[in-house]
Amino acid sequence: MLLHRWILILSLLLLTGCSKLTKENYQQLKAGMSYEDVTAIIGKATRCEDSLGTNRCVWGDENGTHVKINFISDSALLFSQKGLQ
């Protein structure tokens, strides 16, 4: 049982350490990038909503650490972030 706990803890630490959602990666994002370019830097979005030709995507927990990007015609336009380290 103890071994199972250690394996779980180690797995969670490894997953946390592999996050692409960092301040350094956020600073690489530029206006005009495509969704594909953005995901190559910070990974796949947690959630995207399409409305009237605008695609609003969120990476991370919208109530905690996150990045929000609005895309128009697959070009990144507006950026915001909270809690990145």
C-alpha positions in Angstrom: 0.0 0.0 0.0 2.8 2.4 0.9 4.5 1.7 -2.4 1.3 2.6 -4.3 1.2 5.9 -2.5 4.8 6.7 -3.4 4.2 5.8 -7.1 1.1 8.1 -7.1 3.0 11.0 -5.5 5.9 10.6 -7.9 3.6 10.5 -10.9 1.8 13.6 -9.8 5.1 15.4 -9.3 6.4 14.4 -12.7 3.2 15.6 -14.4 3.3 18.9 -12.5 6.9 19.5 -13.5 6.1 18.9 -17.2 3.6 21.7 -17.5 4.1 24.0 -20.4 2.1 26.7 -18.8 4.9 28.9 -17.5 5.7 32.6 -17.6 8.7 32.0 -19.9 6.4 30.2 -22.5 3.7 32.8 -22.1 6.3 35.5 -23.0 7.0 33.7 -26.3 3.4 34.2 -27.5 3.0 36.9 -30.1 0.0 38.5 -31.8 -0.8 36.9 -35.1 0.2 33.3 -34.1 -2.1 30.5 -35.1 -3.8 28.2 -32.6 -1.3 25.5 -33.8 1.7 27.8 -33.1 0.4 28.6 -29.6 -0.3 24.9 -28.7 3.2 24.1 -29.8 4.4 26.4 -27.0 1.9 26.0 -24.2 0.1 22.8 -25.1 -3.5 22.0 -25.9 -6.2 24.4 -24.5 -8.3 23.3 -21.6 -11.4 24.8 -23.2 -12.3 26.9 -26.3 -15.5 28.7 -27.1 -16.4 29.9 -30.6 -18.6 32.9 -31.0 -19.2 35.1 -34.0 -15.9 34.3 -35.7 -13.9 34.7 -32.5 -12.4 31.7 -30.7 -11.7 32.3 -27.0 -9.4 29.6 -25.4 -8.4 29.0 -21.9 -5.3 27.0 -20.7 -5.4 25.9 -17.1 -7.9 26.7 -14.4 -9.9 29.8 -15.1 -10.4 30.4 -11.4 -6.6 29.9 -10.7 -3.5 29.8 -12.8 -4.4 30.3 -16.4 -3.8 31.8 -19.9 -6.6 33.2 -22.0 -6.2 34.0 -25.7 -8.8 35.3 -28.2 -8.3 34.2 -31.8 -9.8 35.9 -34.8 -9.5 33.9 -38.1 -7.0 31.6 -36.4 -4.8 34.6 -35.4 -4.0 35.3 -31.8 -5.1 38.8 -30.9 -5.8 39.3 -27.1 -3.7 37.7 -24.4 -4.1 37.6 -20.6 -2.6 35.4 -17.8 -3.0 35.0 -14.1 -0.6 33.3 -11.6 2.1 32.1 -14.0 5.5 31.6 -12.4 
